[in-house]
Amino acid sequence: MKIAVNTRLLLKDRLEGIGRVTYEIVQRLIAQHPNDEFIFCFDRPYDDEFIFGENVTPLVISPPSRHPFLWYLWFEQSLPRALKKHQPDIFYSPDGYNSLNLKSPSVMVTHDLAHFHYPKEIPFWVRKYYHHYIPKYLEKSDQIISVSHATKADIIKQYNIPAEKISVVHNGNRDGFFKIKKEQKKITRVKYSQGCKYFFYLGAVHPRKNLERLILAFDLFKQTTGSDMKLLIGGRLAWQNDTVQRIYEQSINKVDIKFLGFIPEEDLPFLLGSALAMVYVSLFEGFGLPILEAMYAEVPVITSSVSAMPEVAGAAALLVDPLSVGDLVLAMQKIYKEKSIRKSLVAAGTIQREKFSWDRAAEQTYVILKNTALESNNKI
């Protein structure tokens, strides 16, 4: 089978979110199926570390596509023209886009419908593009992979896509997260939090991630406990973060809040594993990888009771209403004061995490790709 793959987000030293998902799935597809041919479609010069095997043919297709106008040129003109020469049996797009002009059958991954639920938090032209093209992409796709049952239900509800056209393939957890020993925790805390215990957030700094309420809750937590706890926020500044910045500047405890920016891969396991808890109270997620990463780091989790987050967390987290600062304060107090709750959440996490595997996700993805290609050929 000849499989063309959208690999735009395989970026050296910048694997985040969907790029990480692409990396984990695709490298396993290559290893598991050495007799298949894979065509990797990059939109800029690539790093050789992403050419996972001899059965990979890399293509650099212009223009670099990081703006809606360039997305259109890349997906609707350059990509179909480039793949016409290679005639793939199937096109696999793990980043939520597709091509309306591509002649090959296609499988598209949908990670969430955040653009539908939170349109004002997306730049104008990006929003216009998503609202116009995402419904068309979903309709055009021969099969759709959803990363959670919550996202599948959302696709069906918002766009009236038949359920049988959507398969759920959960994300897995990348290697490298593990329980941190006490001595290493002390070293990490000295380096990042003045030797104090801390709550940790990991993800983009963006309104949908609900960081303004997290900061407000942290202020109330500090007032009610008198604790020397810190709040560490790991992740790049995304668009529309003015509210977060304003709430931070107004915080009476901003000296105890630290924005770390993008965290290098080698530091992340220690930062996460040394936290008293991961606090991930996003307003909306299609999956929520940091929740799973915390389970492997054996760190308790506070997360939201909405969208896909309960599906990922299971019994391994305290679930809160993300709109309620009071709910979040109570959860932070419980984590801080009650060691038994922390231990029970960690124990539940060691069970819950077994439900998610990149190896299993890659196997499921391959079956979908193969069956979709066969069904398309049978229709001809």
C-alpha positions as CSV (number, residue, x, y, z in Angstrom):
1,M,0.0,0.0,0.0
2,K,1.2,3.5,-0.8
3,I,0.3,6.0,1.9
4,A,0.7,9.7,1.6
5,V,0.9,11.5,4.9
6,N,0.5,15.2,5.8
7,T,3.7,15.8,7.9
8,R,3.6,19.6,8.0
9,L,3.9,19.7,11.8
10,L,7.0,17.5,12.2
11,L,9.2,20.4,13.1
12,K,12.7,20.0,14.7
13,D,12.6,21.1,18.4
14,R,9.0,22.3,18.0
15,L,6.9,19.2,18.4
16,E,3.8,20.4,20.3
17,G,0.3,19.0,20.5
18,I,-0.8,17.7,17.1
19,G,2.8,17.6,15.9
20,R,3.6,15.2,18.8
21,V,0.6,13.0,17.9
22,T,1.7,12.9,14.3
23,Y,5.2,11.9,15.3
24,E,4.1,9.1,17.6
25,I,1.6,7.5,15.2
26,V,3.7,7.9,12.0
27,Q,7.0,6.5,13.3
28,R,5.1,3.4,14.4
29,L,3.3,3.0,11.1
30,I,6.7,3.0,9.4
31,A,8.2,0.5,11.7
32,Q,5.2,-1.8,11.8
33,H,4.8,-1.9,8.0
34,P,8.2,-1.9,6.3
35,N,6.7,-3.3,3.0
36,D,4.4,-0.4,2.5
37,E,5.5,2.9,0.9
38,F,5.0,6.2,2.7
39,I,5.1,9.6,1.1
40,F,5.8,12.4,3.6
41,C,4.4,15.8,2.6
42,F,6.4,18.6,4.2
43,D,5.8,22.3,3.6
44,R,9.4,23.3,4.3
45,P,12.8,21.7,4.6
46,Y,12.6,18.8,6.9
47,D,15.0,17.3,9.5
48,D,16.3,13.8,8.7
49,E,15.2,12.5,12.2
50,F,11.7,12.5,10.8
51,I,12.5,10.1,7.9
52,F,11.8,7.0,10.0
53,G,12.7,4.3,7.5
54,E,13.9,3.4,4.0
55,N,10.3,3.1,2.9
56,V,9.7,6.8,3.3
57,T,9.8,9.2,0.3
58,P,10.0,12.8,1.6
59,L,8.5,15.6,-0.5
60,V,8.9,19.3,0.2
61,I,5.8,21.1,-1.2
62,S,5.7,24.9,-1.3
63,P,4.5,27.3,0.0
64,P,5.2,27.0,3.8
65,S,1.6,26.9,5.1
66,R,1.1,28.8,8.4
67,H,-1.6,31.2,7.3
68,P,-5.2,30.6,5.9
69,F,-4.3,31.9,2.5
70,L,-1.3,29.7,2.4
71,W,-3.3,26.7,3.7
72,Y,-5.6,27.1,0.7
73,L,-2.7,27.2,-1.7
74,W,-1.0,24.2,-0.1
75,F,-3.9,21.9,0.4
76,E,-6.0,22.8,-2.7
77,Q,-3.3,23.4,-5.3
78,S,0.3,22.4,-4.4
79,L,-0.5,19.1,-2.5
80,P,-2.9,17.6,-5.2
81,R,-0.4,18.6,-7.9
82,A,2.5,17.0,-6.1
83,L,0.6,13.8,-5.2
84,K,-0.8,13.4,-8.7
85,K,2.6,12.1,-9.8
86,H,2.7,9.5,-7.0
87,Q,-0.8,8.2,-7.1
88,P,-1.1,7.1,-3.4
89,D,-3.7,4.5,-2.4
90,I,-4.7,6.7,0.6
91,F,-4.0,10.1,2.0
92,Y,-3.7,10.4,5.8
93,S,-3.9,13.8,7.4
94,P,-3.3,13.8,11.2
95,D,-3.6,17.5,11.7
96,G,-7.3,18.2,11.1
97,Y,-7.0,19.4,7.5
98,N,-7.8,17.7,4.2
99,S,-7.8,18.5,0.5
100,L,-11.0,19.0,-1.5
101,N,-9.1,18.7,-4.8
102,L,-7.1,15.5,-4.0
103,K,-8.3,12.5,-6.0
104,S,-7.0,9.8,-3.6
105,P,-9.3,8.6,-0.8
106,S,-8.5,10.2,2.5
107,V,-8.6,9.7,6.2
108,M,-8.5,12.8,8.4
109,V,-8.0,13.1,12.1
110,T,-10.2,15.5,14.0
111,H,-8.7,16.5,17.4
112,D,-11.5,18.9,18.5
113,L,-14.1,21.4,17.4
114,A,-12.8,24.3,19.5
115,H,-13.3,26.7,16.5
116,F,-17.1,25.9,16.7
117,H,-17.5,26.4,20.4
118,Y,-15.0,29.3,21.0
119,P,-14.9,31.2,17.7
120,K,-14.0,34.5,19.3
121,E,-10.8,33.1,20.7
122,I,-9.4,32.3,17.2
123,P,-7.9,35.0,14.9
124,F,-10.3,36.3,12.3
125,W,-8.9,34.7,9.1
126,V,-8.3,31.4,10.8
127,R,-11.8,31.4,12.1
128,K,-13.2,32.2,8.7
129,Y,-11.1,29.4,7.1
130,Y,-12.2,26.8,9.7
131,H,-15.9,27.6,9.5
132,H,-15.8,27.4,5.8
133,Y,-13.5,24.4,5.2
134,I,-13.8,22.1,8.2
135,P,-17.4,21.0,7.3
136,K,-16.2,20.4,3.8
137,Y,-13.2,18.5,4.9
138,L,-15.3,16.2,7.1
139,E,-17.7,15.6,4.3
140,K,-14.9,14.9,1.8
141,S,-13.1,12.5,4.0
142,D,-13.8,8.8,3.4
143,Q,-13.2,8.1,7.0
144,I,-12.6,10.3,10.0
145,I,-10.6,9.5,13.1
146,S,-11.6,11.2,16.3
147,V,-9.2,11.2,19.3
148,S,-12.1,10.8,21.8
149,H,-15.7,9.7,22.1
150,A,-16.5,13.2,23.2
151,T,-15.1,14.6,19.9
152,K,-16.9,12.0,17.9
153,A,-20.2,12.9,19.5
154,D,-19.5,16.6,18.8
155,I,-18.8,16.0,15.1
156,I,-22.1,14.1,14.8
157,K,-24.0,16.8,16.6
158,Q,-22.5,19.9,15.0
159,Y,-22.0,18.7,11.4
160,N,-24.5,15.8,11.1
161,I,-21.7,13.4,10.0
162,P,-22.8,9.7,10.1
163,A,-21.5,7.8,13.1
164,E,-20.3,4.9,11.0
165,K,-17.9,7.3,9.2
166,I,-16.1,8.1,12.4
167,S,-13.7,5.9,14.4
168,V,-12.3,6.7,17.8
169,V,-8.6,6.2,18.2
170,H,-7.3,7.5,21.5
171,N,-4.0,9.1,21.9
172,G,-1.2,7.4,23.8
173,N,1.6,8.7,26.0
174,R,5.1,9.5,24.8
175,D,8.1,7.9,26.4
176,G,10.0,9.7,29.1
177,F,7.5,10.4,31.9
178,F,8.2,8.5,35.1
179,K,8.0,8.7,38.9
180,I,10.6,11.2,40.2
181,K,12.7,10.2,43.2
182,K,12.6,12.5,46.3
183,E,16.1,13.8,45.9
184,Q,15.5,14.8,42.3
185,K,12.3,16.5,43.2
186,K,14.3,18.6,45.7
187,I,16.8,19.6,43.0
188,T,14.0,20.5,40.5
189,R,12.2,22.6,43.1
190,V,15.3,24.5,44.0
191,K,15.9,25.2,40.3
192,Y,12.3,26.3,39.4
193,S,10.3,27.1,42.6
194,Q,12.8,28.3,45.2
195,G,12.6,24.9,46.9
196,C,8.9,25.1,47.4
197,K,6.2,22.7,46.3
198,Y,4.1,23.8,43.3
199,F,1.1,23.3,41.1
200,F,2.0,22.8,37.5
201,Y,0.1,23.7,34.3
202,L,1.3,22.5,30.9
203,G,-0.1,23.8,27.6
204,A,-0.5,26.9,25.5
205,V,-1.2,30.2,27.2
206,H,-4.5,30.9,25.6
207,P,-8.0,32.0,26.8
208,R,-9.5,28.5,26.2
209,K,-7.0,27.1,28.6
210,N,-8.7,29.0,31.4
211,L,-5.5,30.3,33.0
212,E,-7.1,33.5,34.3
213,R,-9.4,31.4,36.6
214,L,-6.4,29.3,37.6
215,I,-4.5,32.4,38.7
216,L,-7.6,33.7,40.6
217,A,-8.0,30.4,42.3
218,F,-4.4,30.3,43.2
219,D,-4.7,33.7,44.9
220,L,-7.6,32.4,46.9
221,F,-5.8,29.2,47.7
222,K,-2.8,31.2,49.0
223,Q,-5.1,33.4,51.1
224,T,-6.9,30.5,52.7
225,T,-4.0,28.2,53.4
226,G,-1.1,30.6,54.0
227,S,1.0,28.1,52.0
228,D,4.3,28.9,50.3
229,M,3.2,26.9,47.2
230,K,4.1,28.2,43.8
231,L,2.3,28.0,40.5
232,L,4.4,27.1,37.4
233,I,2.9,27.6,34.0
234,G,4.7,25.8,31.2
235,G,3.9,26.5,27.5
236,R,4.3,29.1,24.8
237,L,2.3,32.3,24.6
238,A,-0.4,31.8,22.0
239,W,-2.7,34.5,20.6
240,Q,-5.2,36.5,22.7
241,N,-3.4,36.2,26.0
242,D,-4.0,39.8,27.1
243,T,-6.6,38.7,29.8
244,V,-4.1,36.2,31.3
245,Q,-1.4,38.8,31.4
246,R,-3.8,41.4,33.0
247,I,-5.0,38.9,35.7
248,Y,-1.4,37.9,36.4
249,E,-0.3,41.6,36.8
250,Q,-3.2,42.1,39.3
251,S,-2.4,39.0,41.3
252,I,-1.4,39.6,44.8
253,N,0.8,36.5,44.6
254,K,2.4,37.1,41.2
255,V,5.8,36.7,42.8
256,D,4.8,33.0,43.3
257,I,3.6,32.5,39.7
258,K,6.2,31.7,37.1
259,F,5.7,31.6,33.3
260,L,8.3,29.1,32.0
261,G,7.6,29.4,28.3
262,F,8.3,26.5,26.0
263,I,9.9,23.7,28.1
264,P,12.8,21.6,26.6
265,E,12.1,17.9,26.3
266,E,14.9,17.0,28.7
267,D,13.4,19.2,31.5
268,L,9.7,18.4,31.1
269,P,9.6,15.0,32.9
270,F,11.4,16.5,36.0
271,L,9.1,19.5,36.1
272,L,6.0,17.5,35.8
273,G,7.1,14.7,38.1
274,S,8.2,17.1,40.8
275,A,4.8,18.9,41.0
276,L,2.4,18.4,43.9
277,A,-0.3,18.2,41.2
278,M,-1.0,18.9,37.5
279,V,-3.8,21.5,37.2
280,Y,-5.4,21.4,33.8
281,V,-8.8,23.1,33.8
282,S,-9.2,24.0,30.2
283,L,-12.7,25.1,29.0
284,F,-12.6,22.6,26.2
285,E,-10.4,19.8,24.9
286,G,-10.6,17.1,22.3
287,F,-8.3,14.9,24.4
288,G,-5.9,16.4,26.9
289,L,-2.5,14.8,26.7
290,P,-1.0,16.5,29.8
291,I,-3.6,14.6,31.9
292,L,-2.2,11.3,30.6
293,E,1.4,12.5,31.0
294,A,0.8,13.3,34.6
295,M,-0.5,9.7,35.2
296,Y,2.8,8.3,34.0
297,A,4.7,10.8,36.1
298,E,2.6,9.6,39.1
299,V,1.3,13.1,39.8
300,P,-2.3,13.7,40.9
301,V,-4.5,15.7,38.5
302,I,-7.1,18.4,38.8
303,T,-9.0,18.8,35.6
304,S,-12.3,19.9,34.1
305,S,-15.6,18.0,34.1
306,V,-16.3,19.0,30.5
307,S,-15.7,17.7,26.9
308,A,-13.1,14.9,26.7
309,M,-11.2,15.5,29.9
310,P,-13.3,13.1,32.1
311,E,-12.9,10.5,29.4
312,V,-9.1,10.7,29.7
313,A,-8.9,11.2,33.5
314,G,-11.3,8.5,34.6
315,A,-11.0,8.1,38.4
316,A,-7.5,9.5,38.4
317,A,-8.4,13.2,38.8
318,L,-10.4,15.6,40.8
319,L,-13.0,17.0,38.4
320,V,-14.1,20.6,38.7
321,D,-16.4,23.0,36.9
322,P,-13.9,25.0,34.9
323,L,-16.1,28.1,35.2
324,S,-16.1,27.9,39.0
325,V,-13.1,29.5,40.7
326,G,-14.5,28.2,44.0
327,D,-14.6,24.6,42.7
328,L,-11.0,24.9,41.7
329,V,-9.9,26.4,45.1
330,L,-11.5,23.5,46.9
331,A,-9.7,21.0,44.7
332,M,-6.4,22.7,45.3
333,Q,-7.0,22.7,49.0
334,K,-7.8,19.0,49.0
335,I,-4.7,18.2,47.1
336,Y,-2.5,20.3,49.3
337,K,-3.9,19.1,52.7
338,E,-4.8,15.5,52.1
339,K,-2.0,13.1,51.3
340,S,-4.5,10.2,51.1
341,I,-6.3,11.9,48.2
342,R,-3.0,12.4,46.4
343,K,-2.1,8.7,46.9
344,S,-5.5,7.5,45.7
345,L,-5.4,9.6,42.5
346,V,-1.9,8.4,41.7
347,A,-3.0,4.8,42.2
348,A,-6.0,5.2,40.0
349,G,-3.8,6.8,37.4
350,T,-1.6,3.7,37.1
351,I,-4.7,1.8,36.1
352,Q,-6.3,4.4,33.9
353,R,-3.2,5.0,31.8
354,E,-3.2,1.4,30.6
355,K,-6.2,2.3,28.4
356,F,-4.1,4.5,26.2
357,S,-1.2,3.2,24.0
358,W,0.5,4.7,20.9
359,D,1.2,1.2,19.7
360,R,-2.4,0.3,19.8
361,A,-3.4,3.7,18.3
362,A,-1.0,3.1,15.3
363,E,-2.4,-0.4,14.8
364,Q,-6.0,0.9,14.8
365,T,-5.0,3.8,12.4
366,Y,-3.4,1.3,10.0
367,V,-6.5,-0.9,9.9
368,I,-8.6,2.2,9.1
369,L,-6.2,3.3,6.3
370,K,-6.1,-0.1,4.8
371,N,-9.8,-0.7,4.9
372,T,-10.6,2.7,3.5
373,A,-8.2,2.2,0.6
374,L,-9.7,-1.2,-0.2
375,E,-13.2,0.0,0.0
376,S,-12.4,2.9,-2.3
377,N,-10.8,0.6,-4.9
378,N,-13.8,-1.7,-4.7
379,K,-16.0,1.2,-5.7
380,I,-14.1,1.9,-8.8
